[in-house]
Amino acid sequence: MIPMKRKIDLTCYKRLGMFQAFKDREMPCFSITCNVDITELVRFTKAKGYRFFISMSYALSRAFNSLPELRQRLIGSELYEFKVVHPSYTVLLDDTNFSFCDSLYMEDFGAYYEHAARRIEAVRQCPDCGKGEKHHSFFITNLPWFSFTSITHPYDKSYASVPVVSMGKYFRQGERILLPVGVQVHHGIVDGYHVGLFYEQLIRCVRDLEGYAGCR
């Protein structure tokens, strides 16, 4: 089921100038990569036996849904804001190809985790080529084989406003564990300021995952 969305009245849209400046550019997206401290999340997932990727995707989903700008999508020539956006991520298959996997965001960590685990297993049995409506999603790419300092993604004009977030291989820096997290967004809708807020929310979610999971 496609989540509820509302059409944004552009005559009252406070970012109308920037929206018009970037929406018709050949490449209207920009990408940023930051290292996120995931020390507490790694400790918690290992202690409780939770899978790292699903746990991290929950934190990403919670952060994305906390910001209206990251739930806004350009569909045709109209701008919409979804009430909720859901993660759609890549799953590595046994033959080293990958499948897309559409999942659901739920505030309850346990419900989210169980649903995501079922969806991942389902696409391993029956891979998904990624067709169908995707504007209600945001995309997660998982690259656990290496760390990176920057990343860009293939550009599709019809889904240019759908954010793409990338996770690399985490690494130790002193006593802390850091994860490179890249974000690609449409500049007509999202500025660096909003991406900064996203990282702030993500760090907060990562640090408090144990609380969201009800394990305190």
Secondary structure, 3 states (H helix, E strand, C coil): CCCCEEECCHHHCCCHHHHHHHCCCCCCEEEEEEEEECHHHHHHHHHHCCCHHHHHHHHHHHHHHCCHHHHEEEECCEEEEECCCEEEEEEECCCCCEEEEECCCCCCHHHHHHHHHHHHHHHHHCCECCCCCCCCEEEEEECCCCCCCCCCCCCCHHHCCCCEEEECCCEEECCEEEEEEEEEEECCCCCHHHHHHHHHHHHHHHHCHHHHCCCC
